[in-house]
Amino acid sequence: MTKSKSLTEDHHTCDVLIIGAGAAGLSLALKLAPHAKVNVLSKGKLSEGSTFYAQGGVAAVFSDTDSIESHVKDTLVAGAGLCDEEAVRFTVSNAKESMEWLIDTGVDFDTETCENGQEHYHLTREGGHSHRRILHAADATGKEIEISLLKAVKKHKNITLMEEYNAVDLITTRKLNLPSNRILGAYVWSRKSERVETIKAHFVTLATGGASKVYQYTSNPDISSGDGVALAWRSGCRIANMEFNQFHPTCLYHPDARAFLLTEALRGEGAYLLRPDGTRFMPDFDERGELAPRDIVARAIDYEMKRLGVDCMYLDISHKPQEFITKHFPTIYKRCLSLGIDMAKQPIPIVPAAHYSCGGVMIDSNGKTDIDGLYAIGEVSYTGLHGANRMASNSLLECIVYAHSCAKHIINQLPFYKDQKFTKIPEWDDSQVEDSDEVVVIQHNWHELRLFMWDYVGIVRTNKRLARALSRVQLLQKEIDEYYSNFKVSNNLLELRNLVQVAEIIIRSAMDRKESRGLHYNLDYPEQLENPQPTILSPKY
């Protein structure tokens, strides 16, 4: 093959490569920018990550009637006995400072005026929280955070935004048969040029988000394909607790709409969950009713749907004044109205949908992985904060807190690497492969994977279902590996390859947990173990 590549087009260098442009990645870039040359990789458009679509808000202690101890306790309870208490305390203790940094960066959280005329932040309450502690921007908090961070990032000359680049694989010394196992950079696929380019970096941070696209029904955007977990796994990192997939209890159910998240703040502000006949059912499952943790609510909805043989349940806030609804939930109100549903007058049809991965790449409090120079922050990581069930609005918080600690750790090491030459890295060689004309194969495999993951590794599991899923995923892996070896890479092929790898990790993690806890519910192991431990998988080398 004739190579028409130029160094300026296909080879990039930076101090720090950040793969992912959501709240975690952009916050890290802003913290690093005064000290380092930073490249930020965005797989799709810059505003297409999960952060942009997050509705509810960010949990932090801002009220005098609240406390850090209370936030810690609530998180531990929601995590069903599997949280790392040290990680919980670290995150919660740094919450207010992190939120104040966001505010200084330009994030405009909602405020309200007290009776004494003073203005303060409006705090809402969500499931699992004992106090009102959720900072929010109406029902589009993630959008406000993403736009504000992007605006700040674009002002920094030390930050290069690389839009529509998909990471193919990480480059490490081990992969090049060099001593130790240190990160050297990454091979990345450009949608614009449709070829693989090389980025050399002293440090790489994965901020790629979650893996909910592995399921047929998800509230996440299309790019949530588990890329970071798969990249880290193939490079030698341990992965923990991937059996704990959070299914958001309330996503809009409508034949003409993709899954649209209905924020937990709706229930925090008094919305009821109803059967088709209009009766409430959550009090039958938990004394906290609609404000029970998400795992309990999702299972209750799933149970009632299967018991009654219906396609959905309903969420009703129509007993609240219309002015209150349109003020606090303008995005949801407009979306529902566009589909002929007036939530101020009628219940909203809902179903659970895959929403969040509580497990991920194992890291320490600085975001450091098992590979020297490689970090992971945000949903792609496993910190121990979420345990067996993430409490609402702790996810965006985790992104900001760990972005800050990761930045400090990298900045402390930068002086040593500033004068270091980059290791020579081989060019990506696609001279022995050809363009694929069988896109339908990828689409078929994709559909099959997401369907059997939903059926066999969903809200309720059994040993037999998990065994079937593992058998199916292994067959898919062989087919996709062969396809990957013989054809040029594309965005869909890269995502499918990563999703299949993550699916196997999820299944094996679920098979290893011989109990039911939090988001993992196995009918063959309905009881809980007395001394639960994280499920840790290690790649074989």
HELIX and SHEET records of a PDB file:
HELIX    1   1 LEU A    7  ASP A   10  1                                   4    
HELIX    2   2 ALA A   23  LEU A   32  1                                  10    
HELIX    3   3 SER A   50  TYR A   53  1                                   4    
HELIX    4   4 ILE A   68  ALA A   78  1                                  11    
HELIX    5   5 GLU A   85  SER A   93  1                                   9    
HELIX    6   6 ALA A   95  THR A  105  1                                  11    
HELIX    7   7 THR A  141  VAL A  153  1                                  13    
HELIX    8   8 SER A  212  VAL A  214  5                                   3    
HELIX    9   9 ASP A  227  SER A  235  1                                   9    
HELIX   10  10 ALA A  265  GLY A  268  1                                   4    
HELIX   11  11 MET A  282  ASP A  284  5                                   3    
HELIX   12  12 GLY A  289  LEU A  291  5                                   3    
HELIX   13  13 ARG A  294  LEU A  308  1                                  15    
HELIX   14  14 GLN A  322  HIS A  328  1                                   7    
HELIX   15  15 PRO A  330  SER A  338  1                                   9    
HELIX   16  16 GLY A  378  VAL A  380  5                                   3    
HELIX   17  17 SER A  395  LYS A  418  1                                  24    
HELIX   18  18 VAL A  439  TYR A  456  1                                  18    
HELIX   19  19 ASN A  463  ASN A  486  1                                  24    
HELIX   20  20 ASN A  491  ASP A  512  1                                  22    
SHEET    1   A 6 ILE A 159  GLU A 163  0                                        
SHEET    2   A 6 VAL A  38  SER A  42  1                                        
SHEET    3   A 6 HIS A  11  ILE A  19  1                                        
SHEET    4   A 6 ARG A 195  LEU A 206  1                                        
SHEET    5   A 6 ILE A 183  SER A 190 -1                                        
SHEET    6   A 6 TYR A 165  THR A 172 -1                                        
SHEET    1   B 5 ILE A 159  GLU A 163  0                                        
SHEET    2   B 5 VAL A  38  SER A  42  1                                        
SHEET    3   B 5 HIS A  11  ILE A  19  1                                        
SHEET    4   B 5 ARG A 195  LEU A 206  1                                        
SHEET    5   B 5 LEU A 374  ALA A 376  1                                        
SHEET    1   C 3 VAL A  58  ALA A  59  0                                        
SHEET    2   C 3 ILE A 134  LEU A 135 -1                                        
SHEET    3   C 3 LEU A 123  THR A 124 -1                                        
SHEET    1   D 2 THR A 111  THR A 113  0                                        
SHEET    2   D 2 GLU A 119  TYR A 121 -1                                        
SHEET    1   E 4 SER A 381  TYR A 382  0                                        
SHEET    2   E 4 GLY A 360  MET A 362  1                                        
SHEET    3   E 4 ILE A 239  ALA A 240 -1                                        
SHEET    4   E 4 ILE A 536  LEU A 537 -1                                        
SHEET    1   F 5 PHE A 260  LEU A 261  0                                        
SHEET    2   F 5 ASN A 245  LEU A 252 -1                                        
SHEET    3   F 5 ILE A 348  SER A 357 -1                                        
SHEET    4   F 5 MET A 313  ASP A 316 -1                                        
SHEET    5   F 5 TYR A 272  LEU A 274 -1                                        
END                                                                             
